[in-house]
Amino acid sequence: MYGWTVGAELGLRLALMKPLYLEVSDKVAYSQLNNLPAYRGTLKQSMVMNAVVVSLGYTFDAPF
């Protein structure tokens, strides 16, 4: 194993007209990689990642 990643996600769901909804979420993550094999040695790398997701959905309310 060469490193670790940690992240957090936050989302908001809006009920438009039942059963339709609109959902917006944002995920941020940080990664630290050490001793990665490279040409003539090793290297370190760190990065920040971000993803924004917008979803339009339909819920199926089952009676059971």
LUMMARTI-876337 format. One record per residue: residue number from 1; residue in three letters; x, y, z of N, C-alpha, C in turn. Coordinates in nm, 3 decimals. Example, Ala and Ser with C-alpha at 12.3 -4.5 7.8 and 13.67 -1.06 7.14 Angstrom:
+-----+---------+---------+---------+---------+---------+---------+---------+---------+---------+---------+
: num : residuo :    n_xx :    n_yy :    n_zz :   ca_xx :   ca_yy :   ca_zz :    c_xx :    c_yy :    c_zz :
+-----+---------+---------+---------+---------+---------+---------+---------+---------+---------+---------+
:   1 :     ALA :   1.319 :  -0.569 :   0.780 :   1.230 :  -0.450 :   0.780 :   1.320 :  -0.330 :   0.780 :
:   2 :     SER :   1.285 :  -0.225 :   0.708 :   1.367 :  -0.106 :   0.714 :   1.290 :   0.003 :   0.787 :
+-----+---------+---------+---------+---------+---------+---------+---------+---------+---------+---------+
***
This chain:
+-----+---------+---------+---------+---------+---------+---------+---------+---------+---------+---------+
: num : residuo :    n_xx :    n_yy :    n_zz :   ca_xx :   ca_yy :   ca_zz :    c_xx :    c_yy :    c_zz :
+-----+---------+---------+---------+---------+---------+---------+---------+---------+---------+---------+
:   1 :     MET :   0.085 :  -0.118 :   0.000 :   0.000 :   0.000 :   0.000 :   0.089 :   0.124 :   0.000 :
:   2 :     TYR :   0.057 :   0.220 :  -0.084 :   0.142 :   0.336 :  -0.102 :   0.091 :   0.463 :  -0.035 :
:   3 :     GLY :  -0.030 :   0.463 :   0.019 :  -0.079 :   0.587 :   0.079 :  -0.220 :   0.575 :   0.132 :
:   4 :     TRP :  -0.285 :   0.688 :   0.149 :  -0.418 :   0.693 :   0.207 :  -0.500 :   0.803 :   0.141 :
:   5 :     THR :  -0.632 :   0.792 :   0.155 :  -0.726 :   0.892 :   0.105 :  -0.834 :   0.912 :   0.209 :
:   6 :     VAL :  -0.873 :   1.038 :   0.229 :  -0.982 :   1.070 :   0.320 :  -1.076 :   1.165 :   0.247 :
:   7 :     GLY :  -1.206 :   1.153 :   0.272 :  -1.302 :   1.237 :   0.200 :  -1.427 :   1.265 :   0.282 :
:   8 :     ALA :  -1.503 :   1.362 :   0.234 :  -1.630 :   1.398 :   0.296 :  -1.730 :   1.432 :   0.187 :
:   9 :     GLU :  -1.858 :   1.404 :   0.214 :  -1.963 :   1.431 :   0.115 :  -2.081 :   1.498 :   0.184 :
:  10 :     LEU :  -2.141 :   1.593 :   0.113 :  -2.257 :   1.665 :   0.163 :  -2.359 :   1.671 :   0.050 :
:  11 :     GLY :  -2.486 :   1.642 :   0.081 :  -2.588 :   1.642 :  -0.022 :  -2.717 :   1.705 :   0.026 :
:  12 :     LEU :  -2.797 :   1.747 :  -0.070 :  -2.926 :   1.808 :  -0.043 :  -3.028 :   1.751 :  -0.141 :
:  13 :     ARG :  -3.139 :   1.702 :  -0.089 :  -3.245 :   1.647 :  -0.174 :  -3.369 :   1.734 :  -0.160 :
:  14 :     LEU :  -3.422 :   1.778 :  -0.274 :  -3.543 :   1.859 :  -0.278 :  -3.656 :   1.778 :  -0.341 :
:  15 :     ALA :  -3.768 :   1.768 :  -0.271 :  -3.884 :   1.699 :  -0.326 :  -3.958 :   1.799 :  -0.415 :
:  16 :     LEU :  -3.952 :   1.777 :  -0.546 :  -4.016 :   1.870 :  -0.640 :  -4.167 :   1.853 :  -0.636 :
:  17 :     MET :  -4.213 :   1.740 :  -0.682 :  -4.353 :   1.699 :  -0.674 :  -4.346 :   1.549 :  -0.649 :
:  18 :     LYS :  -4.397 :   1.507 :  -0.535 :  -4.386 :   1.366 :  -0.502 :  -4.436 :   1.281 :  -0.617 :
:  19 :     PRO :  -4.364 :   1.188 :  -0.669 :  -4.244 :   1.122 :  -0.623 :  -4.114 :   1.171 :  -0.688 :
:  20 :     LEU :  -4.113 :   1.287 :  -0.756 :  -3.991 :   1.338 :  -0.820 :  -3.905 :   1.415 :  -0.720 :
:  21 :     TYR :  -3.773 :   1.401 :  -0.736 :  -3.683 :   1.477 :  -0.650 :  -3.561 :   1.523 :  -0.730 :
:  22 :     LEU :  -3.498 :   1.629 :  -0.681 :  -3.373 :   1.681 :  -0.736 :  -3.271 :   1.674 :  -0.624 :
:  23 :     GLU :  -3.156 :   1.616 :  -0.653 :  -3.053 :   1.600 :  -0.550 :  -2.921 :   1.659 :  -0.600 :
:  24 :     VAL :  -2.855 :   1.736 :  -0.516 :  -2.725 :   1.795 :  -0.546 :  -2.630 :   1.753 :  -0.435 :
:  25 :     SER :  -2.515 :   1.700 :  -0.472 :  -2.417 :   1.661 :  -0.370 :  -2.277 :   1.701 :  -0.415 :
:  26 :     ASP :  -2.189 :   1.719 :  -0.317 :  -2.051 :   1.759 :  -0.342 :  -1.961 :   1.670 :  -0.258 :
:  27 :     LYS :  -1.859 :   1.612 :  -0.319 :  -1.765 :   1.527 :  -0.247 :  -1.625 :   1.583 :  -0.266 :
:  28 :     VAL :  -1.552 :   1.594 :  -0.154 :  -1.414 :   1.643 :  -0.155 :  -1.328 :   1.534 :  -0.092 :
:  29 :     ALA :  -1.212 :   1.508 :  -0.150 :  -1.121 :   1.407 :  -0.095 :  -0.976 :   1.455 :  -0.108 :
:  30 :     TYR :  -0.893 :   1.410 :  -0.016 :  -0.750 :   1.440 :  -0.018 :  -0.676 :   1.307 :  -0.015 :
:  31 :     SER :  -0.573 :   1.297 :  -0.097 :  -0.496 :   1.174 :  -0.107 :  -0.348 :   1.204 :  -0.091 :
:  32 :     GLN :  -0.278 :   1.118 :  -0.017 :  -0.134 :   1.130 :   0.004 :  -0.071 :   0.996 :  -0.034 :
:  33 :     LEU :   0.016 :   0.996 :  -0.133 :   0.082 :   0.874 :  -0.179 :   0.232 :   0.888 :  -0.158 :
:  34 :     ASN :   0.296 :   0.786 :  -0.102 :   0.439 :   0.789 :  -0.070 :   0.510 :   0.670 :  -0.132 :
:  35 :     ASN :   0.636 :   0.688 :  -0.162 :   0.723 :   0.582 :  -0.212 :   0.666 :   0.513 :  -0.336 :
:  36 :     LEU :   0.611 :   0.591 :  -0.427 :   0.560 :   0.535 :  -0.553 :   0.679 :   0.499 :  -0.642 :
:  37 :     PRO :   0.679 :   0.381 :  -0.701 :   0.789 :   0.344 :  -0.789 :   0.790 :   0.434 :  -0.912 :
:  38 :     ALA :   0.908 :   0.483 :  -0.946 :   0.926 :   0.568 :  -1.063 :   1.060 :   0.535 :  -1.127 :
:  39 :     TYR :   1.082 :   0.586 :  -1.245 :   1.209 :   0.564 :  -1.314 :   1.323 :   0.618 :  -1.229 :
:  40 :     ARG :   1.416 :   0.534 :  -1.193 :   1.534 :   0.567 :  -1.112 :   1.500 :   0.617 :  -0.973 :
:  41 :     GLY :   1.402 :   0.556 :  -0.908 :   1.373 :   0.594 :  -0.770 :   1.226 :   0.588 :  -0.735 :
:  42 :     THR :   1.191 :   0.670 :  -0.637 :   1.053 :   0.677 :  -0.591 :   1.008 :   0.823 :  -0.586 :
:  43 :     LEU :   0.878 :   0.843 :  -0.571 :   0.826 :   0.979 :  -0.562 :   0.710 :   0.985 :  -0.464 :
:  44 :     LYS :   0.676 :   1.109 :  -0.425 :   0.562 :   1.135 :  -0.338 :   0.462 :   1.220 :  -0.416 :
:  45 :     GLN :   0.335 :   1.199 :  -0.390 :   0.232 :   1.277 :  -0.459 :   0.115 :   1.297 :  -0.364 :
:  46 :     SER :   0.060 :   1.419 :  -0.365 :  -0.063 :   1.445 :  -0.291 :  -0.158 :   1.519 :  -0.384 :
:  47 :     MET :  -0.287 :   1.498 :  -0.364 :  -0.384 :   1.562 :  -0.453 :  -0.516 :   1.586 :  -0.380 :
:  48 :     VAL :  -0.589 :   1.685 :  -0.428 :  -0.723 :   1.715 :  -0.379 :  -0.819 :   1.685 :  -0.493 :
:  49 :     MET :  -0.927 :   1.613 :  -0.463 :  -1.026 :   1.577 :  -0.564 :  -1.161 :   1.634 :  -0.524 :
:  50 :     ASN :  -1.241 :   1.670 :  -0.623 :  -1.374 :   1.725 :  -0.597 :  -1.470 :   1.674 :  -0.704 :
:  51 :     ALA :  -1.591 :   1.638 :  -0.661 :  -1.694 :   1.594 :  -0.755 :  -1.827 :   1.655 :  -0.715 :
:  52 :     VAL :  -1.897 :   1.712 :  -0.812 :  -2.031 :   1.766 :  -0.791 :  -2.127 :   1.681 :  -0.875 :
:  53 :     VAL :  -2.233 :   1.630 :  -0.810 :  -2.329 :   1.543 :  -0.878 :  -2.468 :   1.603 :  -0.864 :
:  54 :     VAL :  -2.538 :   1.614 :  -0.977 :  -2.677 :   1.661 :  -0.978 :  -2.762 :   1.546 :  -1.033 :
:  55 :     SER :  -2.864 :   1.506 :  -0.957 :  -2.948 :   1.393 :  -0.996 :  -3.095 :   1.433 :  -0.994 :
:  56 :     LEU :  -3.167 :   1.384 :  -1.092 :  -3.312 :   1.397 :  -1.095 :  -3.366 :   1.255 :  -1.085 :
:  57 :     GLY :  -3.452 :   1.231 :  -0.986 :  -3.494 :   1.094 :  -0.962 :  -3.642 :   1.078 :  -0.936 :
:  58 :     TYR :  -3.681 :   0.953 :  -0.928 :  -3.820 :   0.912 :  -0.905 :  -3.817 :   0.808 :  -0.795 :
:  59 :     THR :  -3.896 :   0.825 :  -0.689 :  -3.899 :   0.726 :  -0.582 :  -4.019 :   0.634 :  -0.599 :
:  60 :     PHE :  -3.996 :   0.505 :  -0.574 :  -4.101 :   0.405 :  -0.580 :  -4.141 :   0.374 :  -0.436 :
:  61 :     ASP :  -4.253 :   0.423 :  -0.392 :  -4.301 :   0.397 :  -0.257 :  -4.380 :   0.267 :  -0.255 :
:  62 :     ALA :  -4.311 :   0.160 :  -0.218 :  -4.374 :   0.029 :  -0.214 :  -4.462 :   0.016 :  -0.090 :
:  63 :     PRO :  -4.575 :  -0.053 :  -0.101 :  -4.665 :  -0.066 :   0.013 :  -4.616 :  -0.163 :   0.120 :
:  64 :     PHE :  -4.509 :  -0.238 :   0.095 :  -4.463 :  -0.335 :   0.193 :  -4.345 :  -0.283 :   0.266 :
+-----+---------+---------+---------+---------+---------+---------+---------+---------+---------+---------+
***
